[in-house]
Every structure is written in C-alpha cells, then in structure tokens.
Amino acid sequence: MVSADAVERRADTLRPVTIERAVSPYAEGSCLISFGMTKVLCAATIEEGVPSWRRGKGEGWLTAEYAMLPRATRTRTSRERDKLGGRTQEIQRLIGRSVRAMLDDFKFGEYTLKLDCDVLQADGGTRTAAITGAAVATVDAFNWLVSSGRIDASPVRRRVAAVSVGVIDGIARLDLDYDLDVRAEVDMNVVMSSEGQFVEVQGTGEHGTFDRAQLDRLLDLATGGITELANMQRAALGA
C-alpha cells in the first residue's frame, strides 16, 4: 500500500515538519519534533562529572540514547530491557556523533550532556528526526549552563540536521516515510551542519546498485531538505 503522503507529496519536498521547544519542564533542553507522522521527543540533561576516561582534563562530554515506545510502530515492538539491539546501538551512536559535531571542542568543564531521543510514533526517518530535534535541545541545554552561571559561553558553534533520501521506482525522493522506505532500491541518511558541511552520509543499495549521477542527485536533494530544516531550527530557536 502506498501512503497518501507518498502520492500527494512531490519527490523533492519534505513531509510537514514541526519543532516545539521546551516541552519537558524538568529537562535543561527539550524538543518535540515531527517529520510527518514520525514524532520524536528529545530531552537534554546536564549532569556534573564525565566518564572516567575523561576525568581530570577539564573537558566535558556529550552522549545520546535512543529508544522506541512499544506502540510507536504499526505492530507492537518489545522493550529492550536487558540488552540493546544492534539497530538501537547504531542509531544512538549516530546521534551522538552528529550532535558532537556542533562543538569545536569540549572545553566547557567536566559536565556531561545526555540526550534522550524517544520515538513516540514511527513512520520512517526516526533517526534523522532525532538528530534534528536533538540539535535544538542541545542548544537550549548549553544556553541553560550559561544562564545558570556554570560556564561563561556556549560551546555550540553550529547546528546539525539530517534527512533521508532514496530511490523508489527509479525516482530519487526526499524524506522517506515508512511506505517509501520499505520499497526503496537505494536508501541514504545524510547529516549536515548549518554551515553546509557534511557530517555523515550513510547510503546503501537495498535492492540494487546506484551510479554517480544518482548519488549526486540524492545528495542534492538532501542538501536542499537540510537547508530547509536548518531554517526551521533557526526560527524555532529565535536566532
């Protein structure tokens, strides 16, 4: 079945995106982000101290965790209580790497910023939505460190955002929902900075191969989509 979104939306158009800040009153930074039907709650927590391997250097750290609610999906997914699955580990490492690219260094004292990205509803693109929302929560969390007098200046130098692209029925498409994703011949996730630099590109031929021209087209689509997302982040942050 092809979703109504896939039929109505142009190949180079994002799904409707919403970014809502400060949705969690107890977190130092938070964001509820929607990519179409996909909804992810991103919460940033500041904790004193750093992992043992970073102690004594006067430097901080940033890490991320990712989880999906059991009925975020069309059929129930069991909770990962004792051991994280490989997909979950891969995604949370991607989120952490991507958001750490927002910083030039970690010279903000021995504080750890922990990002919790919880998928409330999944319809494709959960990792890209999580990265885009986590970036907003991170900006607010570091601004909280400044406003509370714990550090002099925010270490954030840029934002990051991410989007999926793929080839479906021979056509390059932007921001894949679930129905498009499962049919994709080529599937790619792209992370870029607000300075227009690539942070990470993950791409694979799911049901075939792709040539250089298709790769260039996918990267062009992703760049356009991420530029739009960066503008939405800026507007949400009032910057």
C-alpha positions in Angstrom: 0.0 0.0 0.0 1.3 3.5 -0.9 0.5 6.2 1.7 -1.5 9.3 0.7 1.6 11.3 1.7 3.7 9.5 -0.9 1.1 10.1 -3.6 0.5 13.8 -2.9 4.0 14.9 -2.0 6.5 15.9 -4.6 9.7 14.0 -4.8 11.8 17.0 -3.7 9.5 18.0 -0.8 9.8 17.4 2.9 6.9 16.0 4.9 5.3 18.6 7.1 7.8 19.4 9.9 7.1 20.9 13.3 9.6 21.8 16.0 8.4 22.6 19.5 10.9 23.6 22.2 10.8 23.4 26.0 8.2 20.6 26.1 9.7 18.9 29.1 9.7 21.2 32.1 12.4 19.3 34.0 15.0 18.9 31.2 17.7 21.5 30.6 16.8 21.4 26.9 13.9 19.6 25.1 12.2 19.4 21.7 9.3 17.6 20.3 9.9 17.2 16.6 7.6 15.8 13.9 8.5 14.6 10.4 5.1 13.9 9.0 3.7 11.1 11.2 7.0 10.4 12.9 7.3 12.1 16.3 10.4 12.1 18.5 10.8 13.6 21.9 14.4 14.8 22.5 15.5 15.8 26.0 18.9 17.1 27.0 20.1 16.6 30.6 23.2 18.3 32.1 25.0 16.2 34.7 28.1 17.1 36.7 31.0 14.8 36.0 32.3 13.0 33.0 33.2 9.3 32.1 36.3 8.1 33.9 38.4 8.2 30.8 37.8 12.0 30.6 38.3 13.0 34.2 41.0 15.5 35.2 41.2 17.1 31.8 38.7 19.9 32.5 36.7 18.8 29.5 33.1 17.8 29.1 31.3 15.1 27.1 28.1 14.6 25.1 26.3 11.3 24.6 23.0 10.1 23.3 20.4 7.3 23.9 17.6 6.3 21.6 14.5 4.2 22.2 11.2 3.5 20.6 7.9 3.1 22.5 6.3 -0.3 22.1 3.3 1.1 20.1 5.3 3.7 18.2 5.1 1.2 15.3 2.3 -0.5 13.4 2.7 -3.6 15.4 4.0 -3.7 19.0 7.7 -3.7 19.5 9.1 -5.3 22.7 11.0 -3.0 25.0 14.8 -3.5 25.0 15.2 -4.0 28.8 18.4 -6.1 29.3 20.3 -5.7 26.0 20.1 -3.1 23.3 19.6 -4.3 19.8 22.2 -3.6 17.1 19.9 -1.1 15.3 19.4 0.9 18.5 23.1 1.0 19.3 23.9 2.1 15.7 21.3 4.9 15.9 22.3 6.3 19.2 25.9 6.3 18.2 25.0 8.2 15.1 23.0 10.7 17.1 25.9 11.2 19.5 28.5 11.6 16.7 26.3 14.0 14.8 25.5 16.3 17.7 29.1 16.4 18.9 29.9 17.9 15.5 28.1 21.0 16.8 31.0 21.7 19.1 34.6 22.8 18.1 35.9 21.4 21.4 34.8 20.1 24.8 36.4 22.8 26.9 33.2 23.6 28.9 34.3 21.9 32.2 33.5 18.5 33.5 29.8 18.3 32.6 28.1 15.6 30.6 25.2 16.4 28.3 23.0 13.3 27.9 20.5 13.3 25.0 17.4 11.0 25.3 15.6 10.6 22.0 12.4 8.6 22.4 10.3 7.8 19.4 6.6 8.3 20.2 5.4 7.5 16.7 7.4 5.9 13.9 6.6 6.4 10.2 10.2 6.3 8.7 13.1 8.7 9.3 13.2 8.3 13.1 17.0 8.7 13.3 17.0 11.8 11.1 14.2 13.4 13.1 16.0 12.6 16.3 19.2 14.2 15.2 17.4 17.4 14.0 15.4 17.7 17.3 18.4 16.8 19.5 20.3 19.7 18.0 17.7 22.1 19.2 17.6 20.6 22.6 21.4 20.8 22.8 21.4 24.5 22.0 19.0 25.1 24.8 20.8 22.9 27.3 24.1 24.7 26.8 22.3 28.0 27.0 21.0 26.9 30.4 24.6 26.2 31.5 25.4 29.8 30.6 22.3 31.4 32.1 22.8 29.5 35.4 26.4 30.8 35.6 28.1 27.4 35.3 30.0 28.3 32.1 30.9 31.6 30.5 29.9 30.8 26.9 28.1 28.1 25.0 30.4 25.7 23.1 27.9 25.4 20.3 29.4 26.7 17.1 26.9 25.3 14.5 23.7 23.2 14.4 23.2 19.9 12.6 20.2 18.5 10.9 19.5 15.2 9.0 17.2 13.8 6.4 16.7 10.6 4.5 16.7 10.2 0.7 16.2 7.3 -1.5 15.4 5.9 -5.0 11.9 4.4 -5.3 10.7 3.1 -8.7 13.7 4.7 -10.3 12.9 8.2 -8.9 15.1 10.0 -6.3 12.9 11.1 -3.4 13.4 13.3 -0.3 12.4 12.4 3.3 11.1 8.8 3.1 8.1 7.7 5.1 7.7 4.0 6.0 5.8 3.1 2.9 8.5 4.6 0.7 11.4 3.3 2.8 10.4 -0.3 2.5 10.2 0.0 -1.3 13.5 1.8 -1.7 16.0 0.5 -4.1 18.6 2.9 -2.6 18.3 4.2 1.0 20.5 7.0 2.4 20.7 9.1 5.5 22.6 12.4 5.3 23.7 14.7 8.2 24.9 18.2 7.6 25.9 21.2 9.6 24.3 24.6 9.4 27.5 25.7 7.7 26.7 23.5 4.8 29.3 20.8 5.5 28.6 17.1 5.5 28.8 15.4 8.9 27.9 11.9 7.9 26.5 10.1 4.9 25.1 6.6 5.2 23.9 5.0 2.0 23.3 1.6 0.6 21.8 -0.2 -2.4 18.9 -2.0 -0.7 17.7 -3.8 -3.8 20.2 -2.9 -6.4 23.1 -0.6 -7.2 23.4 3.1 -8.0 25.6 5.2 -10.1 27.4 8.5 -9.6 24.6 10.6 -11.2 22.1 9.1 -8.8 24.3 9.7 -5.9 24.8 13.3 -6.8 21.0 13.7 -7.2 20.4 12.2 -3.8 23.0 14.4 -2.2 21.5 17.5 -3.9 18.0 16.5 -2.6 19.4 16.0 0.9 21.2 19.3 0.9 18.1 21.2 -0.1 16.0 19.4 2.5 18.6 20.0 5.3 18.8 23.7 4.3 15.0 23.9 5.0 15.4 22.1 8.3 18.2 24.4 9.4 16.0 27.4 8.7 13.2 25.8 10.8 15.7 25.2 13.6 16.8 28.8 13.5 13.2 30.0 13.6 12.3 27.7 16.5 15.3 29.0 18.4 14.5 32.6 17.6 18.1 33.0 16.3 
